[in-house]
Amino acid sequence: MPYINDTEENIKVRTGNLKNYIWKTIRPGEIVELPQHTAEAAGLTEVKDEKAEEKDAAELDHMELVPAPVDDKKKTSQLYKKKLESINGIGKKTAEDIIKMYPDEGALIDSLLLGGELPIRDDLSSKIKKKFKIRV
């Protein structure tokens, strides 16, 4: 899938397998093909194909609407934890401590928007703001 770096900083991602990998630098505005899990962990945004979206919309017109399955909270919390752990300086224990204070991504973002700083190291607060694209 194509992804774009919509931040103002270079992002480094590791591509390949465990024994044979390379580090790739993705510059601001650059579009790259990456596996979904790699792109999401790096905080890249998926590039939407307008023609494909139009086709999907036309197909939806002819389909019967079925309610979407309820979002699995465990999967969502695992993604939130992985996103925190992808920040340089945050390991498993620190991520767990942050999740205890802010059980979901929305609570963390609200706290940063309202208060500006987290009750953790100052350098981590600024890194979290960059990762979650929060400008205060």
N, C-alpha and C positions, 0 to 999 in steps of 0.2 A: 504494500500500500504506500502511496506517496504521503510524506509528512513534510511540514515546513517548520523552520525555526522562526517563530514570530516574536522572539525576545530580542533584546539589544546586545546580547552577549554570544560569544562562541560557545557551543555545547559539544563536549566530547562524548562519543559513544563507542562501546566496544562491540565489534561485529565479528562473527565467525563462531567457532566452537571452542571448547575448553583448551585444547592444545594448539589450535591454529586460529589465531584471532589477530585483528588489527584495531587500533584506535583511530576513529574517524572524527575529524573536526567539522562541525556543521556551523557555517557562518549565518549571521542574521539574514533572514529572507531566503535562504537556500532551501530548495526542495530536494528530498532524498527518498529513496525506496528503502524501507526498513521493516522488520517484523513488528507487529503491533506491540508486543510486550517490551521490546527495546525502545520504541518510540515513546510509549506512554511513560516508561521509567525515566526517560530523559526530559519529559515535559514538552514534547513536540506536538503540534496540532495537525490533525488529519486534513489533507487537501481533498475537498469535495469536487467531484466531477459533475458539472451542471447538466450535461446531457444524460448521464446515468440517473441523476435525481429526477429529471423530467420523465424518464422512462419508468422509474419506480413509482412516481406519482400517478402516471397513467395506469399502471398495473393495479395500484391501490383502489382506483375508482371502480374496478371490476371485481374486487375481492370483498368477501364478507368480513366485517369488522369483528375481531375477537379480542377480548381484554388481554393486555400484556401480563405475563407472569409477575408476581410480586418480587421486587428486588431482594436478592439474598443478602441479608445484613452481614453475614460472615464474610462473603466474598468482597463486599464493599469495604469492610474494615481491614481486610488483608491488603487491598489495593492502597488504602489510605496509609497503612503501616509501611508498605513497600515504598510509597512516594516519599514518606518521611525519611526512611533509611537510605534513599538514594541521594540525600543531601550530605555533602561532605561534612563530617564532624558529628553526624547523628548515627549511632549504632542501634542495635536491637533494644538495649536497656533504655536509652534516652527516648527512643520512639515510643516504647511502652509507657514511660513516664508522661510523655506529652499526650498520649491517647487516654491515660487516666484522667488528666486535667480537661482534655477536649476530646470527647468520645467519637466525634465525627469531624470530617473536613469542614463542614459548615460552621460548627462551633469554634473551630480554630480560626477560620477566616473572619467570623464576626468579632472575635476577641481582638484580632489584629487591627481590624477596621475601627473598632471603638476605642481600644486602649492604646494601640500602637506597639506595645512591647509585651513579651511573654515573661512569666516569672522563671526564666531560664537564662543561660548565658546570652549576653547582648549580641554576640556574633552569630549565634544560632537564630535569633529572632530575625536578623536581617537576611540570612540565608533562606529561612522559611518564607519570608515575604517575597523574595525573588522567585523561589520555586513555585509558589502559589499565585504569582503575578499580582501582588498586592502593592498598591502605591498609596501611601498615607501622607 
